[in-house]
Amino acid sequence: MRDSMYLEQYLRRTANPKTRWTIGTFLANTLTGSARNEWADTYHRALLNSLQRLVDAGEVEKVASVKGGIAYISKPKV
């Protein structure tokens, strides 16, 4: 299964605790034009599905976002 095109960008962004955003906040700050207006839900679902697969594989964990929502970060490599 293909991962979201925004997966790596999201994980790089959330590596910094100051920009530990929810998926919705990340996409609101990333998407523009028709991608934002017409495709935001599709991108949101794709990114969420990709992140959930990585959570299930033990590579990503759920944490609190800056404002208390759910963000995802890569687990440190051992």
Backbone as a chain_set.jsonl record, in Angstrom:
{"seq": "MRDSMYLEQYLRRTANPKTRWTIGTFLANTLTGSARNEWADTYHRALLNSLQRLVDAGEVEKVASVKGGIAYISKPKV", "coords": {"N": [[0.846, -1.18, 0.0], [0.523, 2.231, -0.757], [2.138, 5.013, 0.773], [1.092, 8.14, 2.218], [1.703, 11.14, 0.417], [2.557, 13.182, 1.982], [3.66, 12.152, 4.254], [6.455, 11.854, 5.142], [7.184, 14.562, 5.277], [5.382, 15.469, 7.23], [6.244, 13.978, 9.495], [8.842, 14.958, 9.779], [8.233, 17.601, 10.451], [6.837, 17.302, 12.892], [8.808, 16.369, 14.522], [10.006, 18.401, 15.849], [9.254, 19.735, 18.933], [7.957, 22.243, 19.119], [6.504, 22.487, 16.823], [4.706, 20.422, 16.845], [2.187, 19.298, 15.506], [-1.338, 18.591, 14.924], [-2.765, 16.401, 12.429], [-4.66, 17.805, 10.91], [-3.995, 20.537, 11.388], [-1.411, 20.59, 10.336], [-1.947, 20.028, 7.597], [-3.579, 22.222, 6.986], [-1.728, 24.251, 7.09], [-0.05, 23.528, 5.068], [-1.305, 22.794, 2.602], [-2.555, 24.398, -0.37], [-4.695, 26.423, -2.458], [-6.723, 24.561, -4.768], [-6.088, 22.086, -3.732], [-6.309, 22.459, -1.023], [-8.962, 23.344, -0.76], [-10.607, 21.449, -2.086], [-9.545, 18.869, -1.774], [-8.671, 18.338, 0.791], [-9.844, 16.611, 2.745], [-9.377, 14.089, 1.624], [-6.561, 14.011, 1.545], [-6.141, 14.14, 4.289], [-7.28, 11.721, 5.24], [-5.593, 9.887, 3.902], [-3.065, 10.488, 4.996], [-3.552, 9.978, 7.71], [-4.149, 7.209, 7.591], [-1.663, 6.212, 6.685], [-0.013, 6.957, 8.838], [-1.217, 5.484, 10.887], [-0.665, 2.857, 10.082], [2.082, 2.854, 10.526], [2.118, 3.269, 13.29], [0.967, 0.855, 14.116], [3.013, -0.818, 13.284], [4.941, -0.144, 15.06], [6.705, 1.95, 14.65], [6.05, 4.595, 14.857], [4.633, 6.883, 17.196], [1.758, 7.995, 19.067], [1.289, 11.208, 20.369], [0.771, 14.088, 22.506], [-0.335, 17.015, 20.877], [0.754, 20.419, 20.22], [-1.383, 21.99, 21.126], [-2.844, 20.152, 22.556], [-4.164, 18.175, 21.107], [-4.045, 15.211, 19.015], [-0.954, 14.17, 17.916], [1.613, 12.774, 15.841], [4.701, 11.122, 16.162], [7.942, 10.057, 15.075], [9.391, 7.135, 16.43], [12.328, 7.028, 18.413], [15.29, 5.746, 16.922], [16.925, 2.808, 17.878]], "CA": [[0.0, 0.0, 0.0], [1.292, 3.48, -0.839], [2.037, 5.969, 1.874], [0.711, 9.503, 1.876], [2.797, 11.959, -0.103], [2.944, 14.129, 3.024], [4.083, 11.413, 5.444], [7.797, 12.235, 5.596], [7.152, 15.986, 5.622], [4.686, 15.578, 8.515], [7.094, 13.448, 10.556], [9.932, 15.922, 9.983], [7.657, 18.765, 11.128], [6.465, 16.987, 14.272], [10.002, 16.032, 15.302], [10.251, 19.58, 16.672], [8.123, 19.903, 19.861], [7.249, 23.504, 18.903], [5.615, 22.31, 15.669], [4.063, 19.115, 16.988], [0.827, 19.627, 15.104], [-2.264, 17.544, 14.49], [-2.791, 16.239, 10.968], [-5.454, 18.9, 10.356], [-3.216, 21.776, 11.427], [-0.326, 20.446, 9.363], [-2.475, 20.179, 6.236], [-4.047, 23.604, 6.821], [-0.545, 25.085, 6.875], [0.719, 23.002, 3.94], [-2.063, 22.782, 1.348], [-3.023, 25.672, -0.906], [-5.549, 26.356, -3.644], [-7.731, 23.499, -4.871], [-5.71, 20.99, -2.836], [-6.855, 22.781, 0.288], [-10.416, 23.501, -0.821], [-11.337, 20.296, -2.611], [-8.928, 17.576, -1.506], [-8.138, 18.27, 2.157], [-10.334, 15.399, 3.419], [-8.691, 12.934, 1.038], [-5.192, 14.038, 2.059], [-6.215, 13.851, 5.717], [-7.479, 10.273, 5.39], [-4.401, 9.185, 3.427], [-2.003, 10.683, 5.978], [-3.95, 9.249, 8.914], [-3.968, 5.779, 7.33], [-0.225, 5.936, 6.646], [0.507, 7.055, 10.198], [-1.741, 4.37, 11.681], [0.121, 1.672, 9.716], [3.376, 2.964, 11.209], [1.845, 3.04, 14.713], [0.788, -0.591, 14.254], [4.325, -1.444, 13.077], [5.806, 0.261, 16.153], [7.695, 2.932, 14.198], [5.528, 5.925, 15.163], [3.772, 6.879, 18.371], [0.844, 9.117, 19.252], [1.637, 12.091, 21.49], [-0.041, 15.307, 22.55], [0.105, 18.105, 20.002], [1.017, 21.68, 20.907], [-2.602, 22.464, 21.79], [-3.51, 19.065, 23.267], [-4.768, 17.173, 20.224], [-3.205, 14.041, 18.759], [0.098, 14.299, 16.916], [2.361, 11.531, 15.655], [6.137, 11.338, 16.007], [8.737, 8.853, 14.863], [10.076, 6.645, 17.615], [13.784, 7.082, 18.232], [15.94, 4.512, 16.487], [17.805, 2.301, 18.948]], "C": [[0.893, 1.245, 0.0], [1.072, 4.348, 0.38], [1.605, 7.327, 1.337], [1.928, 10.276, 1.378], [3.309, 12.961, 0.925], [3.502, 13.451, 4.276], [5.44, 11.875, 5.97], [7.85, 13.7, 6.027], [6.482, 16.191, 6.984], [5.588, 15.114, 9.657], [8.308, 14.339, 10.809], [9.431, 17.127, 10.781], [7.388, 18.463, 12.596], [7.645, 16.532, 15.117], [10.368, 17.181, 16.238], [9.052, 19.765, 17.61], [7.331, 21.191, 19.663], [6.294, 23.43, 17.72], [5.013, 20.907, 15.677], [2.565, 19.312, 16.775], [-0.022, 18.392, 14.866], [-2.19, 17.448, 12.969], [-3.528, 17.415, 10.329], [-4.7, 20.217, 10.318], [-2.088, 21.73, 10.407], [-0.838, 20.676, 7.945], [-2.981, 21.594, 5.985], [-2.887, 24.548, 6.541], [0.255, 24.676, 5.642], [-0.021, 23.141, 2.611], [-2.474, 24.191, 0.938], [-3.967, 25.408, -2.071], [-6.558, 25.228, -3.615], [-7.382, 22.314, -3.996], [-6.314, 21.218, -1.455], [-8.386, 22.784, 0.263], [-11.153, 22.217, -1.182], [-10.807, 18.94, -2.151], [-8.443, 17.387, -0.083], [-8.588, 17.002, 2.884], [-9.619, 14.153, 2.916], [-7.253, 12.866, 1.539], [-5.157, 13.689, 3.542], [-6.359, 12.347, 5.948], [-6.23, 9.49, 4.997], [-3.263, 9.296, 4.453], [-2.314, 9.923, 7.264], [-3.747, 7.744, 8.731], [-2.495, 5.395, 7.315], [0.371, 5.96, 8.047], [0.024, 5.898, 11.062], [-1.012, 3.071, 11.356], [1.473, 1.68, 10.432], [3.232, 2.806, 12.727], [1.719, 1.539, 14.961], [2.108, -1.348, 14.112], [5.318, -1.064, 14.177], [6.86, 1.292, 15.783], [7.322, 4.366, 14.561], [4.673, 5.808, 16.41], [2.897, 8.131, 18.41], [1.285, 9.884, 20.492], [0.688, 13.288, 21.474], [0.55, 16.348, 21.603], [0.335, 19.354, 20.846], [-0.199, 22.152, 21.69], [-3.425, 21.338, 22.406], [-4.237, 18.057, 22.412], [-3.845, 15.973, 20.08], [-2.237, 14.342, 17.624], [0.825, 12.96, 16.855], [3.832, 11.89, 15.476], [6.816, 9.994, 15.754], [9.362, 8.447, 16.176], [11.574, 6.72, 17.365], [14.328, 5.72, 17.807], [16.921, 4.086, 17.581], [19.088, 1.79, 18.355]], "O": [[1.909, 1.283, 0.694], [-0.022, 4.41, 0.94], [1.742, 7.614, 0.148], [3.042, 10.083, 1.865], [4.387, 13.53, 0.75], [3.787, 14.129, 5.263], [5.551, 12.249, 7.137], [8.486, 14.036, 7.026], [6.953, 16.987, 7.797], [5.684, 15.791, 10.68], [8.755, 14.457, 11.95], [10.12, 17.615, 11.677], [7.683, 19.291, 13.458], [7.491, 16.329, 16.321], [10.967, 16.965, 17.291], [7.933, 19.938, 17.129], [6.149, 21.237, 20.002], [5.366, 24.233, 17.627], [4.839, 20.291, 14.626], [1.792, 19.47, 17.721], [0.492, 17.297, 14.639], [-1.618, 18.316, 12.31], [-3.075, 17.96, 9.323], [-4.76, 20.938, 9.322], [-1.837, 22.706, 9.7], [-0.237, 21.429, 7.178], [-2.827, 22.115, 4.88], [-3.05, 25.538, 5.828], [1.148, 25.409, 5.217], [0.565, 23.557, 1.612], [-2.709, 25.058, 1.78], [-4.024, 24.298, -2.6], [-7.176, 24.958, -2.585], [-8.278, 21.597, -3.552], [-6.773, 20.28, -0.803], [-9.022, 22.271, 1.184], [-12.217, 21.938, -0.63], [-11.553, 17.961, -2.142], [-7.848, 16.353, 0.221], [-7.782, 16.378, 3.576], [-9.294, 13.261, 3.7], [-6.774, 11.796, 1.914], [-4.236, 13.011, 3.998], [-5.638, 11.769, 6.761], [-5.85, 8.538, 5.68], [-2.583, 8.31, 4.74], [-1.428, 9.293, 7.841], [-3.226, 7.079, 9.626], [-2.118, 4.364, 7.871], [1.164, 5.089, 8.405], [0.782, 5.384, 11.886], [-0.765, 2.263, 12.251], [1.949, 0.64, 10.887], [4.126, 2.267, 13.378], [2.3, 1.013, 15.911], [2.304, -2.389, 14.738], [6.422, -1.607, 14.222], [7.817, 1.488, 16.532], [8.179, 5.249, 14.573], [4.062, 4.768, 16.659], [3.249, 9.177, 17.864], [1.609, 9.296, 21.524], [-0.094, 13.467, 20.54], [1.764, 16.536, 21.536], [0.127, 19.333, 22.059], [-0.059, 22.66, 22.803], [-4.59, 21.546, 22.745], [-4.877, 17.153, 22.95], [-2.972, 15.745, 20.917], [-2.64, 14.716, 16.523], [0.655, 12.115, 17.734], [4.176, 12.823, 14.749], [6.326, 8.941, 16.164], [9.811, 9.293, 16.949], [12.037, 6.504, 16.245], [13.874, 4.68, 18.282], [17.651, 4.91, 18.132], [19.962, 1.322, 19.084]]}, "num_chains": 1, "name": "protein.A"}
